[in-house]
Amino acid sequence: MGFWTLMEGLLLFANALAILNEDRFLAPKGWTLAELHQTGKRNSLKGQIIGLIHACHYMRLPLMLFNLIVIVVKLFSG
């Protein structure tokens, strides 16, 4: 497994987190940012994962650009 393959895998993981709908999938399980602020457990594992999900939501435009770059590179390199 090379570095490029690892970066593609991380990009796919970030895409998966970015498309999660908070109202549909996260709220019924109690994984919202609002609930995290109410409980005050920001340093727990659950709090870190919720923060990562919201960071991926915030970085959607750069994710789109990285996806475009990967697609173009894959088109030319095979």
Secondary structure, DSSP 4 states (H G I P E B T S, - for coil): --HHHHHHHHHHHHHHHHT--IIIIIGGGT--HHHHHHHT-TTSHHHHHHHHHHHHHHTHHHHHHHHHHHHHHHHHH-
